Amino acid sequence: MKRIVLLLTAMALAFTLTACQGKIEDVRVNIGPSGIYSEEEIDDAVYETLIYFQREFGGCSLTELNYIESENIDAADEWAAQYDADRAIVLTSTFKVIGKTDGSLAFGETYKNWQWILVRNNSGKWQVKTCGY
């Protein structure tokens, strides 16, 4: 968890002056216990999700990012099969629309339980494949 805090701090400093990017400075990361993934594997999935959010969700502020294995394990297996991947992980989030977006999200709205589907093959890098409800 300490590693995530340092990572978030470094990312916030690196992108503070960049406009039109999703805000991740105030995100609270909640990681539940896992019988499948190591802490490092989950941290890597969180990192990839944060980068994706920052790049693709301009006008939005990510407030919470969660990994709760017990709620998403069955879906993860289905996602892995759909994307012909060895593994999948499902993260959930809460974010608020605070500025101009591409028009698909409503200004002022808070989106809860937004899912992030990441897949990988073998022990490769996680990739965000899809997101939404």
N, C-alpha and C positions, 0 to 999 in steps of 0.2 A: 504494500500500500504506500509505503514511503516513496518507492520508485515512481508511482503514479503521480503523487504530489509534486515531486521534482520535475517530472515530465510535463505536467500541466503548467507549472511555473515557467519552465523554459519556453514552451510553446506560446504562452501568453506574451512573454517578453519579445519573442521573435516576430509576432504578428500584430503587435499593438498598433502600429502605424498603418497597417494595411486596411484599406476600405473594402466594402462589399464582401466581407467574409463573415461566416457564422461566428458568433462569439462563444468561446469555450472557457473563458477565464474563471467563471463562477460555477462551473459544473461540480456536482457532488457525485463521486463514483462509489457505488455500492456493489461489492462483490460478495456473493454468498458462497457457502462451501461447495466444493466440487469433488466428485469421485472420478471424474473423467479427465479434466484438464489441470495442468499445473498452474501455479500462480503466474508464472512467466507467460504461458500460453494465453491466459485470460488477459493479462496486461497487454500483450501484443494485439489481441482483438480490440481491446479498448482503445489503444493507440490508433489503430487503423480507422476505427469509427470516428474518433475525434478529428483526425485529419480530413476524412470524408465530409463530416459535418461542416468543418471550417471552410472547406473548399466549395461545397455545393449548397449550403444553406445560408447564403447572405441574407441579412435582414432578420436573422433568428438568433436567439440566445439559448444555448443548451444549459439546462439547470440540473438535470439528473441523468445518470447513465448507470444501468443495473445489469448484473448477471445473476439470475436466480435459476439455477440448474433445474430444480424440482418442477418449476412451472413451464419449462421450455424444452426438456430433453426429448420428448416424443416428436415435437415439431422439428428439432434439429436433425434427427435421423431422416425425416421426410425431405427436408431441404437439401441435405447431402445427396440423397438419391436423385432429386430433381436436377441438381447441377452436376451430377456425375462426379462428385467429390468424395474424398475419403472421410472428411469431417466437416461438420457445420456447427456453428455456435449462434445462438440467438441472444442479443442484448435488447433491452428495452430502455426507453428514455422519456423524458419530459422536456419540452422546449417551448419557448414563447416567441411569437412573431412580434418583433419590435421595430421593424422598418420595412422598406420596400423589398418585395420578393419577386419571383418570376410570375406571380399571380395565382399560383395554385394553392397558396396558403393565405388564410384570412388575417389581416392586420389585427393585433391585439389578442388573438386567440392563443390559448395554451393547449398544446397537443400532448396528451398523456398516453402511456403505453405504446408509443411509437416503436415498432420493431426494426431491428437492424440484423440482417441475415448475412453472415460472413461464412465463407467456405475456404477450404484449403485441401491440397493433396499432399499425402505423406506428412512431412513436418515442414512444409513450405510456408510461405507468407500468407496470412489471412487476407481475403479480398472481400470487400462489401459487394454483394451481388444484388441486393434489393433492400428496400426499406418501406415502411408505412404501417398501416393498421393490419 
